[in-house]
Amino acid sequence: MTPFPFSQLPVPVRRMVRAFLRGESPRTPALLFSAQCLLENIHTFREQLQVDHVFFPVKANNHPDVLSRLQQAGASFEIASLGELEILQRLHVPATRILFGNPIKIEQHIARAAQAGVRTFVADTESELVKIEHYAPGAEVYLRLAVSNRGARWELSEKFGCPAGEAVALFRRARDLHLQPVGISFHVGWNNTRLAAWEQAVKDSLGVIEDCRAAGIPLRFLDIGGGFPAHLVDANALLEQIARTLNPFLAHIRSKYGMEIYAEPGSFLTDNAGVVVTRVIGVVRRERRTWVYVDTGINQGFQWIMGGLEYAVISPEEKEGPLGEYVVTGPTCDSHDVFSQHAQLSQDVKAGDFLLIYPAGAYVTSAKMYNGFDYPEMQVRE
């Protein structure tokens, strides 16, 4: 990976790291998160994109302090399970500010959400509509459309989404079940930098909106989902390009059909606000490579690396002089516990030095209970 200097981190994050390292005996590993950076990101998002409501996906970062800051900033929330609903309930988030956005839901989770006052559920199949009707009769439903994920760093297109041509029939079926059709959504995949993918998804949605209107099924909202690029990219510049592409379509949908526009930015709001501070516990030369061992590993929230995702390994002290290439690895005895095979660090890196794993504000702390699904309780039986 190309060297990522400390100076490229957001100013609030650099300030936060320096303050932490100036403390007496900084304890590592530590995941530091900048509330200032979070608030700057949500302001930028609202300033660029013409959306009426921001629904933060709890799976991106389920820390109560982060969710509370977002709630105070006027954000609403998208959940995938009962576990995430319970987190929001502890924060006294009104049920009217929650979308249940998992297209295939556990029956008891639907029932518990409906009992709590959640009214709006997503679906992408007839069987899911039947399930919602049984456990949340009379609920509002919106459809998740299948759209191209070309250009995404992490594709989501195979597992969920109904074809645009089936939307009207599914909404008619929803009405037969006494459910209330209210909107459509899409997701172009995580960290999608391809403008054409965003444009085509909105065009596909516009076609569905027009078909529904012609069929006598007016809709209340279009949810343009998440996937806004943020991970190791110039997030603000890319958001500006996406906004220039989408805003004319969104304005047309709003003015012609009287619909609201929703969005679900997760990584854009939180990714660059977090960083993990770790300490070098050993530097070892093995054959022709030098291994740097640190006191945290990919099993502490960075398991996405096993799917090909990369993180920057950064020294918080920018030293003059040549760099060396290192394998940076965690403390476990597993060969896959490697952050980087080609990290560029100072040639005098040594045990006791601090390093940063960045960005770590999204999908790291929430990996412990991802999508709100916890580890099963172990039962030892005879």
DRENRO-860150 format. One record per residue (C-alpha): residue number from 1; residue in one letter; x, y, z. Coordinates in Angstrom, 3 decimals, always signed. Each point is the difference from the previous one (the first is absolute). Last residue first. Layout:
BEGIN
  num  residuo         u         v         w
  NUM        a         X         Y         Z
...
***
This chain:
BEGIN
  num  residuo         u         v         w
  382        e   -24.214   -34.558   +28.941
  381        r    -0.486    +3.623    -0.907
  380        v    +2.113    +3.131    -0.292
  379        q    -2.027    +2.896    -1.394
  378        m    +1.812    +2.886    -1.668
  377        e    -1.993    +3.168    -0.530
  376        p    -0.030    +0.941    -3.645
  375        y    +2.106    +3.022    -1.005
  374        d    -2.001    +3.197    -0.447
  373        f    -2.001    +1.193    -3.004
  372        g    -0.515    +3.777    +0.051
  371        n    +1.099    +0.448    -3.602
  370        y    +3.483    -0.908    +1.264
  369        m    +0.344    -0.544    +3.726
  368        k    +3.790    +0.221    +0.399
  367        a    +0.262    +1.404    -3.518
  366        s    -1.637    +3.166    +1.361
  365        t    +3.328    +1.273    +1.397
  364        v    +1.578    -0.462    -3.417
  363        y    -2.712    +0.535    -2.641
  362        a    +0.610    +3.747    -0.300
  361        g    +2.321    +2.298    +1.971
  360        a    +3.184    -1.960    -0.679
  359        p    +1.808    +1.793    -2.801
  358        y    +2.832    -0.608    +0.738
  357        i    +2.182    -2.283    +2.098
  356        l    +2.480    +2.195    +1.897
  355        l    +3.436    -0.901    +1.321
  354        f    +1.722    +0.616    +3.325
  353        d    +3.599    -0.960    +0.699
  352        g    +0.780    -2.265    +2.966
  351        a    +1.837    -2.603    -2.051
  350        k    +1.892    +1.616    -2.853
  349        v    -0.382    +1.874    -3.294
  348        d    +3.428    +1.298    -1.094
  347        q    -0.563    -0.455    -3.735
  346        s    -3.066    +2.237    +0.152
  345        l    -3.134    -1.597    -1.361
  344        q    -1.444    -1.051    -3.353
  343        a    -2.352    -2.942    +0.517
  342        h    +0.256    -2.742    -2.622
  341        q    -1.686    -3.150    +1.293
  340        s    -2.541    +1.977    +2.002
  339        f    -2.411    -0.632    +2.855
  338        v    +0.894    -3.666    +0.492
  337        d    -1.827    -2.524    +2.209
  336        h    -0.307    -2.578    -2.812
  335        s    +2.959    -2.028    +1.317
  334        d    -1.711    -0.575    +3.342
  333        c    +2.071    -0.012    +3.197
  332        t    -1.581    +3.202    +1.238
  331        p    +1.846    +3.264    +0.661
  330        g    -0.890    +1.904    -3.169
  329        t    +2.163    +0.496    -3.059
  328        v    +1.710    +2.786    -1.908
  327        v    +2.211    -1.392    -2.781
  326        y    +2.591    +2.661    -0.652
  325        e    +1.507    +2.088    -2.779
  324        g    +2.552    +2.624    +1.023
  323        l    -0.110    +3.753    -0.173
  322        p    +2.864    +2.398    -0.551
  321        g    +0.639    +3.090    +2.112
  320        e    -1.927    +2.672    +1.843
  319        k    -2.483    -1.093    +2.620
  318        e    -3.742    +0.417    +0.042
  317        e    -1.042    -1.090    +3.490
  316        p    -3.554    -1.334    +0.060
  315        s    +1.231    -2.941    -2.127
  314        i    -2.690    -1.292    -2.322
  313        v    -1.322    -3.397    -1.053
  312        a    -2.728    +0.661    -2.570
  311        y    -2.859    -2.467    -0.269
  310        e    -0.831    -2.376    -2.834
  309        l    -3.086    -2.073    -0.771
  308        g    +0.559    -3.322    -1.780
  307        g    -2.692    -2.145    +1.637
  306        m    +2.437    -1.178    +2.695
  305        i    +0.655    +3.668    +0.741
  304        w    -3.678    +0.305    +0.972
  303        q    +1.037    -1.802    +3.211
  302        f    +1.118    +3.372    +1.358
  301        g    -2.150    +0.126    +3.146
  300        q    +2.379    -1.521    +2.543
  299        n    +0.675    -3.158    -2.024
  298        i    +2.202    +2.051    -2.333
  297        g    +2.534    +0.463    +2.723
  296        t    +1.026    +2.093    +2.997
  295        d    +3.247    +0.241    +1.965
  294        v    +2.326    +0.455    -2.974
  293        y    +2.619    -2.246    -1.612
  292        v    +2.261    +1.467    -2.706
  291        w    +1.456    -2.664    -2.276
  290        t    +3.060    +0.612    -2.143
  289        r    +0.266    -1.984    -3.217
  288        r    +2.875    -1.777    -1.739
  287        e    +0.250    -3.065    +2.266
  286        r    -1.803    +1.003    +3.193
  285        r    +1.160    +3.245    +1.637
  284        v    -1.947    +0.757    +3.174
  283        v    -1.398    +3.223    +1.475
  282        g    -2.032    -0.451    +3.176
  281        i    -2.725    +1.477    +2.178
  280        v    -0.808    +3.049    -2.133
  279        r    -2.852    +1.940    +1.563
  278        t    -3.474    +0.662    -1.409
  277        v    -2.105    +3.110    -0.436
  276        v    -3.188    -0.726    -1.931
  275        v    -1.522    +2.860    -1.968
  274        g    -3.515    +1.343    -0.376
  273        a    -1.536    +3.092    -1.616
  272        n    +0.978    -1.057    -3.532
  271        d    -2.581    -2.782    -0.057
  270        t    -2.889    +1.671    +1.861
  269        l    -2.229    +2.153    -2.186
  268        f    +1.023    -1.250    -3.442
  267        s    +0.158    -3.567    +1.312
  266        g    -3.671    -0.009    +0.935
  265        p    -2.006    +2.194    -2.366
  264        e    -3.618    -1.188    -0.233
  263        a    -1.933    +2.423    -2.218
  262        y    -3.646    +1.068    -0.200
  261        i    -1.703    +2.170    -2.619
  260        e    -3.601    +1.128    +0.490
  259        m    -2.595    -0.320    -2.734
  258        g    -2.325    +2.639    -1.442
  257        y    -0.041    -1.809    -3.361
  256        k    +1.042    +2.779    -2.376
  255        s    +1.925    +2.256    +2.413
  254        r    +1.746    -2.636    +2.123
  253        i    +0.751    -2.370    -2.843
  252        h    +1.338    +2.862    -2.134
  251        a    +2.151    +1.351    +2.846
  250        l    +1.406    -3.499    +0.554
  249        f    +0.856    -0.368    -3.683
  248        p    +1.768    +3.390    -0.085
  247        n    +1.803    -0.842    +3.282
  246        l    +1.408    -3.335    -1.154
  245        t    +2.982    +0.817    -2.226
  244        r    +1.138    +3.194    +1.729
  243        a    -0.457    -1.785    +3.339
  242        i    +2.122    -2.953    -1.115
  241        q    +2.799    +2.357    -1.066
  240        e    -0.154    +1.909    +3.294
  239        l    -0.018    -3.291    +1.896
  238        l    +3.167    -1.008    -1.852
  237        a    +1.793    +3.210    +0.978
  236        n    -1.109    -0.330    +3.619
  235        a    +1.017    -3.652    +0.288
  234        d    +3.526    +0.370    -1.379
  233        v    +0.688    -3.728    +0.226
  232        l    +1.392    -2.383    +2.652
  231        h    -3.529    -1.180    +0.921
  230        a    -2.632    +2.692    -0.596
  229        p    -2.057    -0.819    -3.077
  228        f    -3.765    +0.396    +0.433
  227        g    -1.307    -3.567    +0.149
  226        g    -3.236    +0.857    +1.768
  225        g    -3.628    -0.043    -1.021
  224        i    -1.707    +2.215    -2.566
  223        d    -3.310    -0.251    +1.885
  222        l    -2.863    +1.316    -2.142
  221        f    -3.032    +1.135    +1.958
  220        r    -3.779    +0.379    +0.221
  219        l    -1.244    -2.229    -2.809
  218        p    -3.127    +0.227    -2.139
  217        i    -1.426    -3.384    -1.073
  216        g    -2.694    +0.620    -2.625
  215        a    +1.624    -2.218    -2.622
  214        a    +1.268    +3.029    -1.919
  213        r    +1.555    +1.309    +3.214
  212        c    +1.688    -3.351    +0.560
  211        d    +1.427    -0.065    -3.521
  210        e    +1.296    +3.565    +0.414
  209        i    +1.665    -0.816    +3.312
  208        v    +1.484    -3.160    -1.501
  207        g    +1.511    +1.967    -2.896
  206        l    +1.368    +2.583    +2.432
  205        s    +1.634    -2.779    +1.995
  204        d    +1.781    -1.335    -3.091
  203        k    +1.181    +3.539    -0.771
  202        v    +1.226    +0.363    +3.587
  201        a    +1.934    -3.270    -0.238
  200        q    +1.394    +0.987    -3.404
  199        e    +1.401    +3.258    +1.354
  198        w    +1.653    -1.629    +3.009
  197        a    +1.592    -2.738    -2.105
  196        a    +1.147    +2.540    -2.610
  195        l    +1.800    +1.978    +2.706
  194        r    +2.292    -2.913    +0.809
  193        t    +1.611    +0.577    +3.415
  192        n    -2.027    -2.615    +1.898
  191        n    +1.242    -0.355    +3.580
  190        w    -2.502    -2.717    +0.962
  189        g    -2.513    -1.158    -2.571
  188        v    -2.439    +1.912    -2.216
  187        h    -2.824    -0.305    +2.545
  186        f    -3.612    +0.592    -0.989
  185        s    -3.235    +1.179    +1.568
  184        i    -3.700    +0.257    -0.800
  183        g    -2.894    +1.639    +1.781
  182        v    -3.316    +0.027    +1.852
  181        p    -2.029    -3.114    -0.844
  180        q    -2.481    -0.561    +2.875
  179        l    -0.728    -3.584    +1.042
  178        h    -3.545    -1.356    -0.180
  177        l    +1.211    -3.363    -1.378
  176        d    -1.601    +0.757    -3.355
  175        r    +1.794    +3.338    +0.173
  174        a    +3.329    -1.778    +0.371
  173        r    -0.855    -2.189    -2.981
  172        r    -0.580    +3.112    -2.053
  171        f    +3.365    +1.311    +1.223
  170        l    +1.645    -3.235    -1.072
  169        a    -1.614    +0.173    -3.458
  168        v    +1.137    +3.620    -0.418
  167        a    +3.583    -0.841    +1.027
  166        e    +0.523    -3.045    -2.242
  165        g    +1.487    +1.857    -2.985
  164        a    +2.524    +1.762    +2.224
  163        p    +1.507    -3.347    +0.956
  162        c    -0.142    -0.662    +3.770
  161        g    +3.082    +0.511    +2.170
  160        f    +2.208    -2.007    +2.349
  159        k    +2.788    -2.602    +0.037
  158        e    +1.593    +0.477    -3.387
  157        s    +0.314    +3.806    -0.061
  156        l    +1.955    +0.727    +3.171
  155        e    +3.468    +0.587    -1.454
  154        w    +2.901    +1.268    +2.114
  153        r    +2.401    +2.444    -1.699
  152        a    -2.842    +1.089    -2.264
  151        g    +0.616    +1.027    -3.617
  150        r    -2.653    -2.304    -1.433
  149        n    -2.708    -0.414    +2.619
  148        s    -2.820    -0.026    -2.558
  147        v    -3.483    +0.323    +1.439
  146        a    -2.501    -2.396    +1.595
  145        l    -2.772    +2.028    +1.585
  144        r    -0.819    +0.038    +3.703
  143        l    -3.731    +0.388    +0.426
  142        y    -1.770    +2.073    +2.616
  141        v    -2.624    -1.138    +2.451
  140        e    -2.238    +1.777    +2.502
  139        a    -1.586    -2.305    +2.550
  138        g    -3.658    -1.049    +0.065
  137        p    +0.742    -3.275    +1.737
  136        a    +3.499    -0.230    +1.532
  135        y    +0.611    -3.724    +0.677
  134        h    -2.277    -1.608    -2.598
  133        e    +0.069    +2.798    -2.566
  132        i    +3.780    +0.236    +0.337
  131        k    +0.394    -3.724    -0.712
  130        v    -2.290    +0.170    -3.019
  129        l    +2.006    +2.933    -1.332
  128        e    +3.194    -1.992    +0.558
  127        s    -1.387    -2.896    -2.041
  126        e    -0.900    +2.399    -2.815
  125        t    +3.631    +1.066    -0.341
  124        d    +2.056    +3.194    +0.331
  123        a    -1.163    +1.352    +3.347
  122        v    +0.672    +3.047    +2.189
  121        f    -1.868    +0.877    +3.177
  120        t    -1.544    +3.252    +1.241
  119        r    -2.185    +0.134    +3.118
  118        v    +2.312    -0.374    +2.979
  117        g    -2.191    +0.479    +3.083
  116        a    +1.689    -2.283    +2.532
  115        q    -2.602    -2.717    -0.642
  114        a    +0.855    +0.220    -3.706
  113        a    +3.691    -0.447    +0.778
  112        r    -0.722    -2.991    +2.239
  111        a    -2.123    -1.655    -2.700
  110        i    +2.519    +0.626    -2.754
  109        h    +2.832    -1.315    +2.179
  108        q    -2.033    -3.086    +0.865
  107        e    -0.313    -0.831    -3.699
  106        i    +3.707    +0.332    -0.797
  105        k    +0.409    +2.376    -2.925
  104        i    +0.929    -0.281    -3.665
  103        p    +0.121    +3.460    -1.621
  102        n    +1.872    +1.571    +2.964
  101        g    -0.982    +3.677    +0.048
  100        f    -2.208    +0.411    +3.047
   99        l    -0.275    +3.794    -0.159
   98        i    +0.095    +1.984    +3.259
   97        r    -0.893    +3.625    +0.752
   96        t    -3.658    -0.762    +0.796
   95        a    +1.223    -2.460    +2.637
   94        p    +1.259    +2.972    +2.025
   93        v    +3.652    -0.339    +1.091
   92        h    +0.039    -0.374    +3.786
   91        l    +3.718    -0.866    +0.121
   90        r    -0.755    -3.394    +1.547
   89        q    -2.586    -0.435    -2.764
   88        l    +2.704    +0.595    -2.605
   87        i    +2.130    -2.870    +1.322
   86        e    -3.110    -2.201    +0.225
   85        l    -0.786    +0.693    -3.653
   84        e    +3.528    -1.085    -0.942
   83        g    -0.436    -3.350    +1.722
   82        l    -3.466    -0.413    -1.518
   81        s    +1.583    -0.072    -3.430
   80        a    +1.099    +1.896    -3.108
   79        i    -0.534    +3.598    +1.069
   78        e    -0.127    +3.366    -1.751
   77        f    +0.158    +3.192    +2.066
   76        s    -1.065    +3.654    +0.084
   75        a    +2.390    +2.943    +0.077
   74        g    -0.823    +3.348    +1.636
   73        a    +3.462    +0.945    +1.253
   72        q    -1.013    -1.057    +3.524
   71        q    -0.795    -3.457    -1.358
   70        l    +3.383    -0.120    -1.705
   69        r    +1.778    +0.887    +3.214
   68        s    -2.019    -2.635    +1.861
   67        l    +0.863    -2.649    -2.603
   66        v    +3.715    +0.747    +0.370
   65        d    -0.193    -0.098    +3.796
   64        p    -1.999    -3.236    -0.084
   63        h    +2.584    -1.812    -2.175
   62        n    -1.839    -1.829    -2.794
   61        n    +2.221    +1.049    -2.897
   60        a    -0.714    -1.046    -3.580
   59        k    -2.642    -2.562    +1.008
   58        v    -2.162    +2.816    +1.386
   57        p    -0.741    +1.212    -3.523
   56        f    -0.471    +3.793    +0.335
   55        f    -3.248    +1.216    -1.549
   54        v    +0.431    +3.528    -1.379
   53        h    -3.260    +1.734    -0.927
   52        d    -0.990    +2.580    -2.607
   51        v    +2.834    -0.546    -2.463
   50        q    +1.440    +2.496    -2.469
   49        l    +3.622    -1.091    +0.245
   48        q    +2.886    +2.420    +0.540
   47        e    -0.858    +1.949    +3.162
   46        r    -1.593    -2.985    +1.683
   45        f    +3.123    -2.099    -0.519
   44        t    +2.346    +2.801    +1.065
   43        h    -1.929    +0.556    +3.245
   42        i    -0.013    -3.749    +0.680
   41        n    +3.771    -0.102    -0.536
   40        e    +0.766    +3.001    +2.209
   39        l    -2.049    -1.586    +2.774
   38        l    +1.959    -3.249    -0.222
   37        c    +3.352    +1.838    -0.120
   36        q    -0.903    +1.875    +3.176
   35        a    -1.049    -3.229    +1.720
   34        s    +3.497    -1.389    -0.659
   33        f    +0.379    -3.704    +0.757
   32        l    +2.996    -1.698    +1.597
   31        l    +0.262    -3.791    -0.018
   30        a    +2.664    -0.961    +2.522
   29        p    +2.408    -2.917    -0.003
   28        t    +1.682    +1.217    +2.056
   27        r    +0.300    +1.822    +3.304
   26        p    +1.713    +3.364    -0.143
   25        s    +2.528    +0.204    +2.882
   24        e    -0.699    +3.587    +1.124
   23        g    -1.758    +1.884    -2.754
   22        r    +1.918    +1.650    -2.813
   21        l    -0.937    -2.922    -2.262
   20        f    -3.715    +0.667    +0.473
   19        a    +0.329    +3.734    -0.646
   18        r    +1.983    -0.663    -3.180
   17        v    -2.614    -2.486    -1.225
   16        m    -2.891    +2.421    +0.598
   15        r    +1.774    +2.861    -1.772
   14        r    +0.701    -2.209    -2.995
   13        v    -3.653    -1.105    -0.053
   12        p    -1.319    +3.559    +0.231
   11        v    +2.316    +1.072    -2.877
   10        p    -1.125    -2.784    -2.328
    9        l    +2.802    -2.488    -0.783
    8        q    +2.274    +0.912    -2.903
    7        s    +2.769    +1.314    +2.298
    6        f    +0.516    -3.487    +1.422
    5        p    +1.398    -1.073    -3.342
    4        f    -1.521    -2.860    -2.014
    3        p    +2.781    -1.857    -1.819
    2        t    -1.296    -1.712    -3.176
    1        m    -1.164    -3.549    +0.728
***
